[in-house]
Amino acid sequence: MYSITKPFDKLWIGLTAGLLGPVAGFWFFYFLKFRARTPEYYIHLFLNVKEYQSPILSLSVIVNAAILWLFLNGNNNKAGRGVLLATFLYVPVIVYLFLQRN
């Protein structure tokens, strides 16, 4: 029986996509909600205003759900595990930022 190799079914590809996906989500949220403001304002808001840090990061990580769906729908389970691992790496950061805002 022949096995067909899947070039994208690697843990490190999913991990990389899962770590970079929220960066794309960060900018997607900027264009959706803050495009009337400058990107410098948006970055300043994220870095310096504690009330916005965890909500912006949480919304940015939602992009990983779409990436995970794409990998799993394409039967790339190892890459899907990488995306899930990257998402779990973001969770402690989001919880820490959420607890720091009070």
C-alpha positions as CSV (number, residue, x, y, z in Angstrom):
1,M,0.0,0.0,0.0
2,Y,1.3,3.4,-0.9
3,S,1.3,6.2,1.5
4,I,0.8,9.7,0.2
5,T,2.9,12.2,2.1
6,K,1.3,15.4,3.1
7,P,3.8,18.3,2.9
8,F,1.8,20.5,5.4
9,D,1.1,17.7,8.0
10,K,3.9,18.6,10.3
11,L,3.7,19.8,13.9
12,W,6.1,22.6,13.4
13,I,4.1,24.0,10.5
14,G,0.9,24.1,12.6
15,L,2.9,25.6,15.5
16,T,4.3,28.3,13.3
17,A,0.8,29.0,11.8
18,G,-0.7,29.0,15.3
19,L,1.9,31.5,16.6
20,L,1.7,33.8,13.5
21,G,-2.1,33.6,13.1
22,P,-2.9,35.9,16.0
23,V,-0.5,38.5,14.6
24,A,-2.7,38.5,11.5
25,G,-5.8,38.6,13.7
26,F,-4.3,41.5,15.6
27,W,-4.1,43.5,12.4
28,F,-7.4,42.2,11.1
29,F,-9.1,43.5,14.3
30,Y,-7.3,46.9,13.7
31,F,-8.7,47.2,10.2
32,L,-12.1,46.1,11.4
33,K,-12.4,48.4,14.4
34,F,-9.7,51.0,14.5
35,R,-9.0,52.0,10.9
36,A,-10.0,55.6,11.6
37,R,-7.0,55.8,13.9
38,T,-3.3,55.3,13.1
39,P,-1.5,52.0,13.5
40,E,0.7,53.7,16.1
41,Y,-2.3,54.6,18.2
42,Y,-3.5,51.0,18.0
43,I,-0.1,49.6,19.1
44,H,0.1,52.2,21.8
45,L,-3.4,51.2,23.0
46,F,-2.4,47.5,23.1
47,L,0.9,48.0,24.8
48,N,0.0,50.7,27.3
49,V,-3.7,50.5,28.2
50,K,-4.2,47.4,30.4
51,E,-8.0,47.3,29.8
52,Y,-7.5,46.6,26.1
53,Q,-4.6,44.1,26.3
54,S,-6.4,40.8,27.0
55,P,-9.5,41.6,24.9
56,I,-7.4,42.4,21.8
57,L,-5.2,39.4,22.3
58,S,-8.2,37.1,22.9
59,L,-9.9,38.3,19.7
60,S,-6.6,37.9,17.8
61,V,-6.3,34.3,18.9
62,I,-9.7,33.5,17.4
63,V,-8.0,33.3,14.0
64,N,-6.4,30.1,15.2
65,A,-9.9,28.5,15.1
66,A,-10.0,29.1,11.4
67,I,-6.5,27.8,10.9
68,L,-7.3,24.7,12.9
69,W,-10.4,24.1,10.9
70,L,-8.5,24.4,7.6
71,F,-5.8,21.9,8.8
72,L,-8.3,19.4,10.2
73,N,-10.6,19.7,7.2
74,G,-7.6,18.9,5.0
75,N,-6.9,15.9,7.2
76,N,-3.6,17.4,8.4
77,N,-3.9,16.3,12.0
78,K,-0.3,16.8,13.1
79,A,-0.4,20.4,11.9
80,G,-3.8,20.8,13.7
81,R,-2.1,19.7,16.9
82,G,0.6,22.4,16.3
83,V,-2.1,25.1,16.0
84,L,-3.8,23.8,19.2
85,L,-0.4,23.8,21.0
86,A,0.2,27.4,19.9
87,T,-3.3,28.4,21.2
88,F,-2.6,26.8,24.5
89,L,0.7,28.8,24.7
90,Y,-1.3,32.0,24.3
91,V,-3.8,31.1,27.1
92,P,-1.5,31.8,30.1
93,V,-0.5,35.1,28.6
94,I,-4.2,36.2,28.1
95,V,-5.1,35.1,31.6
96,Y,-2.1,37.0,33.1
97,L,-3.0,40.1,31.2
98,F,-6.6,39.8,32.2
99,L,-5.7,39.5,35.9
100,Q,-3.3,42.4,35.7
101,R,-5.8,44.9,34.4
102,N,-7.6,45.3,37.8
